[in-house]
Amino acid sequence: MYCYKIVQPYLPSETPSGLRTLREKELENLRGNGKGERKLSDRIYDFDVYNDIGNPDISPELARPTFGGRDFPYPRRCRTGRSSTDTDMMSERRVEKPLPMYVPRDEQFEESKQNTFAACRLKAVLHNLIPSLKASILAEDFANFGEIDSLYKEGLLLKLGIQDDMFKKFPLPKIVTSLQKSSEGLLRYDTPKIVSKDKYAWLRDDEFARQAIAGINPVNIERVTTYPPVSNLDPKIYGSHLDSALTEDHIIGHLDGLSVQQALGTNRLFMVDYHDIYLPFLDRINALDGRKAYATRTIFFLTRLGTLKPIAIELSLPPQSDSSHKSKRVVTPPVDATSNWTWQLAKAHVGSNDAGVQQLVNHWLRTHACLEPFILAAHRQLSALHPIYKLLDPHMRYTLEINAVARQTLISADGVIESCFTAGQYGLEISSAAYKNHWRFDMEGLPADLIRRGMAVPDPTQPRGLKLIVEDYPYANDGLLLWSAIQTWVRTYVERYYPIANIIRTDTKLQAWYLKTRFLGVSNP
């Protein structure tokens, strides 16, 4: 049971003496002893590695490595303490739907949140919840583009005619009635606004470029400072194969009369570069049944109108033993019908790369997984009395539950991501490589990220201290407004309790939170 419930924040040094013992006892209970299997009624926050992604007891093909060690660095997740599998002592036994995953009971969804989350999640995991639907959304089921259009016009269940059967099997009885009444709306996908205005917008280069700065994944575009681009992969492994196939001849005709050096010097060249993140995995991905991928680089040019246009796409494969097969090729905007479809296919490969990085790296890893250790350490080190805990609490709430559900259905072996994304079973390995090579906490803030990607430069004369290189960059423009508002609010709040730096240095609980996060939560052996 709870030791106390007090609204007033207290720094550790200012906590009333009568509450200090209770505070320490509460933290001791929340930390647990690191032993035993957690019960749903527990309130224990502890660290563990991702060793419950696979299910080797069902099939060797469902075995997956442990993420969070030397081979596959990863942030820590909440410990559940389940027993190991029969076939692999290092893997933890899985809990499958509809059984619940353990999270501390304070992190569990309230009923209203559960209903909302389940309804929103239904579209994404429908074919995993109901095996009979799985085949319905496989690639071979879409014989033409009209079949995809029908998802917006007719809906998935209407097409299959199995609404009643679905709801008999759906494992959330409390919301079955409400879902059944609204099933047509839930499973008839909303038509994207851009498509509702122009059915073929997705084919057009201007829309392809717009997606890089205003689409679902506007955080990978970067300014080109060196042309051709340079890989950061180990040359001892890949040798001269790392040299880009892009040349000045590929792009010179698309630069509005500028030379390549002039375009670089005036900040007119940009790139979405997925070469390094995909190349080490392509041999294994392309060996999977029905999966084919390149590692892509896309070069964009900033026009006089302030809009981007794609001017070259590099498609790369690992070095081939058969020298008759080129491992790199460059595709440029079309000049005839044949080259038009080659260009469209190249853009499709970019889209496939982009979708995988958006989901596995920018969404799951950076937004969810990397925050879990901070949440665990906060509960273990900062009592509910601490002002920083009170600041963070509304933003931490439910994240552990959402992440637990993700381990169960989203990132699990044969789960939604493995089933629906090109990388298949190697998706989390790509995510781990991105964590090892690119994730830095001090670079996750929006201003630092924009500067790192060359999309902004410091400028004290600007309202938010940054000047955007591309003025029409909706993600950055809107994001900086939100960042500024949050920064002002947080600074005002924090300075109320920490008016001088020495109070931060002497706050042992705050320092412990940082140290435990740094050395237990996000570090790897």
C-alpha positions in Angstrom: 0.0 0.0 0.0 1.1 3.6 -0.5 3.0 5.2 2.3 1.8 8.7 1.6 0.0 11.0 -0.8 1.2 14.6 -0.6 0.7 17.3 -3.2 3.4 19.8 -2.0 6.8 19.2 -3.7 9.9 19.1 -1.5 13.5 19.0 -2.4 15.3 16.2 -0.4 17.1 18.8 1.8 13.8 20.5 2.6 11.6 17.5 3.2 10.0 17.6 6.7 11.8 15.2 9.0 8.6 13.2 9.6 8.4 12.4 5.9 12.0 11.4 5.3 11.7 7.9 6.6 8.5 7.3 4.7 10.1 8.6 1.6 13.0 6.2 1.8 10.8 3.3 2.6 8.6 4.1 -0.4 11.6 4.2 -2.7 12.9 0.9 -1.3 9.6 -0.7 -2.1 9.6 0.7 -5.6 13.1 -0.7 -6.3 12.4 -4.2 -5.1 15.2 -6.7 -4.7 15.7 -7.8 -8.3 14.5 -11.3 -7.7 11.4 -13.3 -8.5 8.6 -12.9 -11.1 6.6 -9.8 -10.9 2.9 -10.0 -10.1 0.4 -7.6 -11.7 -0.3 -6.2 -8.3 3.4 -5.2 -7.7 4.7 -1.7 -7.9 8.3 -2.5 -8.6 10.5 -0.7 -11.2 13.7 -2.5 -12.2 15.9 -2.7 -15.3 16.3 -5.6 -17.7 17.4 -6.4 -21.2 15.2 -7.1 -24.2 15.3 -10.9 -24.0 11.6 -11.6 -24.5 11.2 -10.6 -28.2 11.5 -14.2 -29.6 9.6 -17.4 -28.9 12.1 -20.2 -29.5 9.9 -22.8 -27.7 7.4 -22.6 -30.6 9.9 -22.6 -33.4 13.6 -22.1 -33.9 12.6 -19.6 -36.6 11.1 -17.4 -33.9 14.3 -17.2 -31.8 15.7 -13.7 -31.5 18.9 -12.3 -29.9 19.0 -10.4 -26.7 19.0 -6.6 -27.1 20.8 -4.7 -24.5 24.3 -6.3 -24.4 27.6 -6.0 -26.1 26.5 -7.5 -29.4 23.2 -5.6 -29.7 23.3 -2.4 -27.6 19.9 -1.2 -26.5 18.3 0.8 -23.7 16.8 -1.2 -20.8 13.2 -2.2 -20.3 11.1 -2.9 -17.2 12.0 -6.2 -15.6 9.3 -8.8 -15.3 11.3 -11.7 -13.9 9.6 -14.4 -15.9 11.3 -17.8 -16.2 13.5 -18.7 -19.1 12.3 -20.6 -22.2 12.9 -24.3 -22.4 15.2 -24.1 -25.4 17.2 -21.0 -24.5 18.2 -20.1 -21.0 19.0 -16.5 -22.0 15.5 -15.9 -23.4 12.6 -15.0 -21.1 9.3 -16.8 -21.6 6.8 -14.7 -23.5 3.3 -13.7 -22.4 0.9 -13.8 -25.4 -2.4 -12.0 -26.0 -4.9 -11.8 -24.4 -2.8 -12.3 -21.2 -1.5 -9.0 -19.8 2.2 -8.0 -19.6 3.5 -6.9 -16.3 4.0 -3.2 -15.6 3.9 -1.6 -12.2 0.3 -1.2 -11.3 0.5 2.6 -11.2 1.5 2.5 -14.9 -1.5 0.3 -16.1 -4.1 2.0 -18.2 -7.2 3.2 -16.6 -10.4 1.9 -18.3 -11.0 5.0 -20.4 -7.4 5.0 -21.6 -7.5 1.3 -22.3 -10.6 1.7 -24.5 -9.1 4.6 -26.4 -5.7 2.9 -26.9 -7.3 -0.4 -28.0 -9.5 1.3 -30.6 -6.6 3.3 -32.0 -4.4 0.2 -32.1 -6.9 -1.9 -33.8 -6.1 -0.8 -37.3 -2.4 -1.5 -36.9 -2.6 -5.0 -35.2 -5.8 -6.3 -36.5 -4.2 -9.0 -38.6 -2.1 -10.2 -35.7 -5.0 -10.3 -33.3 -7.1 -12.4 -35.7 -5.0 -14.9 -37.7 -7.7 -15.3 -40.3 -7.1 -11.8 -41.4 -3.4 -12.0 -41.8 -3.4 -13.2 -45.4 -5.8 -10.5 -46.4 -3.2 -7.7 -46.3 -0.2 -9.5 -47.7 1.4 -8.0 -50.8 0.0 -10.5 -53.3 -3.6 -9.6 -52.2 -3.2 -6.2 -53.9 -3.5 -7.0 -57.6 -3.6 -3.3 -58.6 -3.7 0.2 -57.1 -7.5 0.0 -57.1 -7.3 -2.7 -54.4 -5.4 -0.2 -52.2 -8.0 2.5 -52.9 -10.7 0.1 -51.7 -9.2 0.3 -48.2 -10.4 3.9 -48.1 -13.7 3.3 -49.9 -14.9 -0.1 -48.7 -12.9 -0.9 -45.6 -11.1 -4.1 -44.8 -13.9 -6.0 -42.9 -16.6 -5.1 -45.4 -14.4 -6.5 -48.1 -13.8 -9.8 -46.2 -17.4 -10.1 -44.8 -16.3 -11.3 -41.4 -17.4 -8.6 -39.0 -19.3 -10.9 -36.7 -16.5 -13.4 -36.6 -14.0 -10.8 -35.7 -15.8 -9.5 -32.7 -16.4 -12.9 -31.3 -12.6 -13.4 -31.2 -11.7 -9.9 -30.1 -10.0 -10.1 -26.7 -11.3 -6.9 -25.1 -14.9 -7.7 -24.1 -15.5 -4.3 -22.4 -15.3 -2.5 -25.6 -16.7 -5.0 -28.1 -20.1 -3.4 -28.3 -18.7 0.1 -29.0 -16.1 -1.2 -31.5 -18.7 -3.3 -33.3 -21.0 -0.2 -33.7 -18.1 1.8 -35.1 -16.2 -0.9 -36.9 -16.9 0.4 -40.3 -15.3 3.7 -39.4 -12.4 2.1 -37.6 -11.5 -0.3 -40.5 -12.3 2.0 -43.4 -9.0 4.0 -43.4 -9.2 7.7 -43.6 -8.3 9.0 -47.0 -5.1 11.1 -46.8 -5.9 14.7 -47.5 -3.4 15.0 -50.3 -4.8 11.9 -52.0 -8.4 13.2 -51.6 -7.4 16.2 -53.7 -5.1 14.4 -56.1 -5.4 10.7 -56.4 -2.0 10.4 -58.0 -0.1 12.9 -55.8 2.0 10.1 -54.4 3.6 9.6 -57.8 4.7 13.2 -58.2 8.2 14.4 -57.4 7.0 17.5 -55.6 5.0 15.4 -53.2 7.9 13.0 -52.7 10.1 15.9 -51.7 7.4 17.5 -49.5 7.2 14.3 -47.5 10.9 14.7 -46.6 10.2 17.9 -44.6 6.4 17.7 -43.9 5.5 14.0 -44.0 5.4 11.3 -41.4 9.2 11.2 -41.1 10.6 14.7 -41.5 13.6 14.1 -39.2 16.2 12.4 -41.5 16.8 15.1 -44.1 20.1 16.8 -43.8 22.1 19.4 -45.7 24.8 18.1 -48.0 28.2 19.5 -47.1 30.4 17.0 -49.1 29.6 15.7 -52.6 29.6 12.8 -53.4 28.4 11.7 -49.9 30.8 9.8 -47.7 30.0 6.6 -45.7 30.9 6.2 -42.1 30.9 2.4 -42.3 34.2 0.5 -41.6 36.4 0.5 -44.7 38.2 -2.6 -43.4 34.9 -4.5 -44.0 33.6 -2.8 -47.1 36.7 -1.4 -48.7 36.3 0.7 -51.8 32.7 -0.4 -52.1 31.9 2.5 -49.7 32.7 5.0 -52.4 29.5 6.6 -53.7 28.4 6.0 -57.3 27.0 9.6 -57.4 28.9 12.0 -59.6 28.6 15.6 -60.6 27.3 14.5 -64.0 24.2 12.9 -62.3 23.0 16.2 -60.9 24.6 19.1 -62.8 21.6 19.4 -65.2 19.2 19.9 -62.3 20.9 22.8 -60.4 19.3 25.8 -62.2 22.6 26.7 -63.8 24.8 26.4 -60.7 27.9 24.3 -60.4 27.9 21.6 -57.7 30.3 23.6 -55.6 28.1 26.7 -55.9 25.0 24.6 -54.9 27.0 23.4 -51.9 28.2 26.8 -51.0 24.7 28.3 -51.1 23.1 25.5 -49.1 21.0 24.2 -52.0 21.7 20.5 -51.7 20.0 18.2 -49.2 19.9 14.4 -48.7 18.0 11.6 -47.1 20.7 9.0 -46.5 19.9 5.4 -45.5 23.0 3.9 -47.0 24.9 3.1 -43.8 21.9 2.0 -41.7 20.7 -0.6 -44.2 23.8 -1.8 -46.1 25.1 -4.1 -43.4 21.8 -6.0 -43.3 20.9 -6.2 -46.9 22.3 -9.7 -47.7 20.1 -11.2 -44.9 17.1 -9.1 -45.7 17.2 -10.0 -49.4 17.5 -13.7 -48.5 14.1 -13.6 -46.8 11.2 -14.9 -48.9 9.4 -12.0 -50.6 11.7 -9.2 -49.3 14.0 -7.1 -51.5 15.7 -3.9 -50.6 18.5 -1.5 -51.5 20.3 1.0 -49.2 19.2 4.4 -50.6 20.5 7.9 -50.8 18.3 10.6 -52.2 19.7 14.0 -53.3 17.3 17.0 -53.2 17.8 20.5 -54.7 16.3 23.6 -53.1 14.7 25.6 -56.0 14.4 29.4 -56.3 10.8 29.0 -55.1 12.0 27.6 -51.8 10.8 24.1 -52.5 12.7 20.8 -52.8 12.9 18.6 -55.8 14.6 15.1 -56.0 17.4 15.0 -58.5 19.1 11.7 -57.9 18.7 8.4 -56.0 21.6 6.0 -55.3 20.7 2.4 -54.8 23.3 0.2 -53.2 23.8 -3.5 -52.4 26.7 -5.1 -50.5 29.7 -6.2 -52.6 28.8 -9.0 -54.9 31.1 -12.0 -55.6 29.8 -12.0 -59.2 31.5 -8.9 -60.7 28.9 -8.9 -63.5 26.3 -7.6 -61.1 26.7 -4.0 -60.2 26.3 -3.3 -56.5 25.5 0.4 -57.0 23.4 2.3 -59.4 22.2 5.9 -59.7 18.7 6.7 -61.0 17.8 10.3 -62.1 14.5 12.0 -63.0 13.0 10.4 -66.1 13.2 11.5 -69.7 10.8 8.8 -71.2 8.2 6.3 -70.2 10.7 3.5 -69.4 12.9 5.7 -67.2 9.7 7.1 -65.6 8.9 3.7 -64.1 12.5 3.0 -63.1 12.4 6.4 -61.3 9.1 5.4 -59.6 10.6 2.1 -58.4 13.6 3.9 -57.1 11.4 6.2 -55.1 9.5 3.2 -53.8 12.7 1.8 -52.4 13.4 5.1 -50.7 9.9 4.9 -49.2 10.5 1.4 -48.0 13.8 2.5 -46.3 12.1 5.5 -44.9 9.1 3.6 -43.4 11.5 1.2 -41.6 13.6 3.9 -40.1 10.6 6.0 -39.1 9.0 3.1 -37.2 12.0 1.3 -35.9 14.4 4.2 -35.1 12.6 7.5 -34.9 9.3 6.3 -33.4 10.0 3.1 -31.4 13.6 3.6 -30.4 13.9 7.4 -29.9 10.3 8.1 -28.7 9.6 5.0 -26.6 12.5 2.7 -25.8 15.0 5.3 -25.0 12.6 7.0 -22.6 11.9 3.8 -20.6 15.2 3.8 -18.6 14.6 7.5 -17.6 11.2 6.6 -16.3 12.4 3.5 -14.4 15.2 5.5 -12.8 12.9 8.3 -11.9 10.6 6.0 -10.0 13.6 4.3 -8.3 15.4 7.5 -7.3 13.0 10.5 -7.2 10.2 10.2 -4.7 6.7 11.4 -5.4 7.6 14.4 -3.3 10.4 15.5 -5.6 9.7 18.6 -7.7 11.3 17.1 -10.8 9.3 13.9 -10.4 6.1 16.0 -10.3 7.2 17.8 -13.4 7.8 14.6 -15.3 5.0 12.4 -14.0 2.2 13.4 -16.5 4.6 12.8 -19.4 5.8 9.4 -18.0 2.4 8.0 -17.4 1.3 5.0 -19.5 4.6 4.9 -21.4 5.6 1.6 -19.7 2.3 0.0 -20.5 2.5 1.2 -24.2 6.0 -0.2 -24.4 5.0 -3.5 -22.9 2.2 -3.9 -25.4 4.7 -3.1 -28.2 7.0 -5.9 -27.0 4.0 -8.2 -27.1 2.6 -7.4 -30.5 4.6 -4.8 -32.3 8.3 -5.6 -32.2 8.0 -9.3 -31.2 9.0 -12.2 -33.5 6.5 -12.4 -36.3 4.8 -9.3 -34.9 3.4 -6.3 -36.7 6.7 -4.8 -37.7 8.4 -8.0 -38.8 5.3 -8.9 -40.8 4.7 -5.5 -42.4 8.1 -3.9 -42.9 10.8 -4.9 -45.4 13.5 -5.6 -42.8 11.5 -8.4 -41.3 13.2 -10.2 -38.4 16.3 -7.9 -38.7 14.4 -4.8 -37.9 15.4 -4.6 -34.2 19.0 -5.3 -35.2 18.8 -2.2 -37.4 17.3 -0.3 -34.5 20.1 -1.5 -32.3 22.8 -0.3 -34.8 21.1 3.1 -34.9 21.2 3.2 -31.1 24.9 2.3 -31.0 26.0 4.6 -33.7 23.8 7.6 -33.6 21.7 8.0 -30.4 23.0 10.7 -28.0 20.8 12.3 -25.3 22.3 15.7 -25.8 21.4 15.6 -29.5 17.8 14.6 -29.0 16.5 18.2 -28.4 15.0 19.8 -31.5 17.5 22.7 -31.8 20.5 20.4 -31.4 19.1 17.9 -33.8 18.4 20.6 -36.5 22.0 22.0 -36.1 23.5 18.5 -36.3 21.7 17.8 -39.5 22.7 21.1 -41.0 19.1 22.2 -41.3 19.6 25.2 -39.0 22.5 27.4 -37.8 22.7 29.3 -34.5 21.6 32.9 -34.9 20.9 35.1 -31.8 19.0 37.6 -33.9 16.3 35.1 -34.6 13.3 34.7 -32.2 14.3 31.2 -31.1 18.1 31.6 -31.6 18.1 29.6 -34.9 18.0 30.3 -38.5 16.4 27.6 -40.7 18.3 26.8 -43.9 15.0 25.8 -45.6 12.4 28.3 -44.6 9.5 26.2 -45.6 10.2 23.3 -43.2 6.9 22.8 -41.3 8.3 20.2 -38.9 11.0 22.6 -37.8 8.9 25.8 -37.8 6.1 24.3 -35.8 8.4 22.2 -33.6 10.4 25.2 -32.6 7.3 27.1 -31.5 6.4 24.1 -29.3 10.0 23.7 -28.1 10.1 27.4 -27.1 6.9 27.2 -25.1 7.9 24.0 -23.3 11.4 25.4 -22.6 9.9 28.6 -21.1 7.6 26.6 -18.9 10.2 24.1 -17.7 12.8 26.7 -17.0 10.4 28.8 -14.9 9.4 25.7 -13.0 12.9 24.4 -12.4 14.3 27.8 -11.4 11.6 28.0 -8.7 13.3 25.0 -6.9 16.9 25.4 -8.3 17.7 29.1 -8.4 21.5 28.4 -8.2 23.6 25.6 -9.6 24.9 24.4 -6.2 21.4 23.2 -5.3 21.5 20.9 -8.3 24.9 19.6 -7.4 23.9 18.8 -3.8 20.6 17.2 -4.7 21.6 13.6 -4.2 18.4 12.2 -5.5 18.6 14.2 -8.7 22.2 13.1 -9.2 21.3 9.5 -8.5 18.5 9.7 -11.1 21.1 10.8 -13.7 23.7 8.3 -12.7 21.4 5.3 -12.7 19.9 6.3 -16.0 23.3 6.8 -17.5 25.1 3.7 -16.2 22.2 1.2 -15.8 19.6 2.4 -18.2 21.2 3.5 -21.4 24.8 2.1 -21.3 25.9 -1.3 -22.5 28.8 -3.5 -21.6 
